[in-house]
Amino acid sequence: MSSPTNLTDRISHLRKRKGSSDIVSGQRLAGKPPSTKKPNRERRFATDIFMLFAYSLLGIATLCQLVLIIWLDII
C-alpha cells in the first residue's frame, strides 16, 4: 500500500480506519454536552498607582480649566 501524499489524504485515511479515536473521526465524546457558554472577551484594567495618578491629573486639569473658564467669563 502506498503512503498518502498530503495531510488531507492522511486525515481521510485515519477517519476510515476502524479503531480510530473520536477526535479524528469528528464525533464528540460520550457524556460531554457541547459547550454553549461564550467566553467573555471584555478585559478589565488593573488598578495600579500609575492609573490612579493619571486619572487624578486628568481630573485636576479638567477642574482647573473649568475654574479658569468661569473666572475669565465673570471678569
C-alpha positions as CSV (number, residue, x, y, z in Angstrom):
1,M,0.0,0.0,0.0
2,S,1.4,3.4,-0.9
3,S,1.5,6.2,1.7
4,P,-0.7,9.2,1.4
5,T,1.0,12.2,-0.2
6,N,-0.5,15.1,1.7
7,L,-2.2,15.9,5.0
8,T,-5.8,15.8,3.7
9,D,-5.2,12.2,2.4
10,R,-3.7,11.2,5.7
11,I,-6.7,12.6,7.7
12,S,-9.2,10.9,5.5
13,H,-7.2,7.6,5.8
14,L,-7.3,7.9,9.6
15,R,-11.0,8.6,9.6
16,K,-11.7,5.4,7.5
17,R,-9.8,3.2,10.0
18,K,-12.0,1.2,12.3
19,G,-10.2,1.7,15.6
20,S,-9.7,5.4,15.2
21,S,-10.4,7.8,18.0
22,D,-13.5,10.0,18.3
23,I,-11.4,13.2,17.9
24,V,-10.0,12.1,14.5
25,S,-13.4,10.8,13.3
26,G,-15.1,14.1,14.2
27,Q,-17.5,12.7,16.8
28,R,-17.9,14.1,20.3
29,L,-17.0,12.1,23.4
30,A,-20.0,10.5,25.1
31,G,-21.3,12.2,28.2
32,K,-19.9,15.6,27.3
33,P,-22.6,18.1,26.2
34,P,-21.5,20.8,23.8
35,S,-20.4,24.0,25.5
36,T,-22.9,26.8,25.0
37,K,-21.2,29.4,27.2
38,K,-19.4,32.1,25.2
39,P,-16.1,33.4,26.7
40,N,-16.2,36.9,27.9
41,R,-13.9,39.0,25.6
42,E,-14.0,42.1,27.8
43,R,-10.9,42.8,29.7
44,R,-10.8,44.6,33.0
45,F,-8.0,47.1,33.5
46,A,-5.7,46.7,36.5
47,T,-6.0,49.4,39.1
48,D,-2.4,50.4,39.8
49,I,-0.7,53.6,41.1
50,F,0.1,55.0,37.6
51,M,-3.6,54.7,36.5
52,L,-4.7,56.5,39.7
53,F,-2.1,59.2,39.2
54,A,-3.0,59.7,35.6
55,Y,-6.7,59.9,36.3
56,S,-6.2,62.3,39.2
57,L,-4.0,64.6,36.9
58,L,-6.8,64.5,34.3
59,G,-9.4,65.4,36.9
60,I,-7.3,68.2,38.3
61,A,-6.6,69.6,34.8
62,T,-10.4,69.5,33.9
63,L,-11.3,71.2,37.2
64,C,-8.7,73.9,36.6
65,Q,-9.9,74.5,33.1
66,L,-13.5,74.9,34.3
67,V,-12.4,77.3,37.1
68,L,-10.4,79.4,34.6
69,I,-13.3,79.5,32.1
70,I,-15.8,80.6,34.8
71,W,-13.3,83.1,36.3
72,L,-12.5,84.7,32.9
73,D,-16.2,84.8,32.0
74,I,-17.0,86.7,35.2
75,I,-14.2,89.2,34.8
